[in-house]
Amino acid sequence: MSRFTISALVVAVLTSTMSAAEPDVLEKAPSTFAKHDKNRIHYKNLGEGKTAVVFVHGWCCDLTVWDKQAAALDGKTRMLFIDLPGYGKSDKPKIDYTMDVFAKGVNAVMEDAGVEKAVLVGHSMGTPVVRQFYRLYPDKTKALVFVDGALKPFSDDPAVIEKFMSMFKEETFKETAPKFIASMLPADTPPEVRKRIEKLVSDVDPRVAVNSMHKMMDAKLWKDDPVKVPAQALMAKSPFWTEDYKKFVKKVVPELDYREFDGVGHFLFMEKPKEVNAALLEFLKKQEVVK
């Protein structure tokens, strides 16, 4: 074996070892708590600046789901990662977990962190949350990113919605929720991703999860008022996102950068983070929020 080959192997091994030893930047970031209505909202901050990319998790999740995005964007922009009220390490008061409550929680975190304007990235339930934030705080919203989240309900028939919602009850949550989430994951979902999601669902407070699911279906939320800031949709290719849906969102969001990804499920940003991060980074560069 030549010296060159040996040297190359040594470099490869060292690089691999160093990469494996790199700390999870999100996990290592210190926890901080903002307050809203006397309740604590947990968040983590990476970077500095008055403008930030704010990550909002979906139903039954917490801020840890964004670890691959934190690592990819670390040092390129300021980021805030939030445990919505009732989720993760945030307080879990006995209240209605409406999208207004969540949006105001996001605002409380931004104020606590000294962030004046944000690109808000919302996954799943996080999509109606960031859209509600935009309605309440348009001057603080620089842009929006919808990660496999809807801008209209899956049905216009109240009976269909009611039947769907009847699945979610506190007393049966531990049986129905894991099955519901599993239905969103393709068979080839990486095992480590599947395990993480299953753990999140098993740890969530059923009272909070059931209540927030019901409040997310409030008909008053699903208005077709226009989104007048730049927006991106990062979606898993699925029959659920019909051509009619795409036409609807592009009408409601004129400046929409709509992307679809093959071979992924509802948690595409965890399943194929490299591809999703590349699309997100491209959008953030256009908004001039990354270095």
Secondary structure, DSSP 8 states (H G I E B T S, - for coil): --HHHHHHHHHHHHHHHHHHH---HHHHS-EEEEEETTEEEEEEEES-SSEEEEEE--TT--GGGGHHHHHHHTTTS-EEEE--TTSTTS---SS---HHHHHHHHHHHHHHHT--EEEEEEETTHHHHHHHHHHH-GGGEEEEEEES--SS-S-S-HHHHHHHHTT--GGGHHHHHHHHHHTTS-TT--HHHHHHHHHHHHHS-HHHHHHHHHHHT-GGG-------S-EEEEEE--TTS-HHHHHHHHHH-TTEEEEEETT--TTHHHHSHHHHHHHHHHHHHHTT---
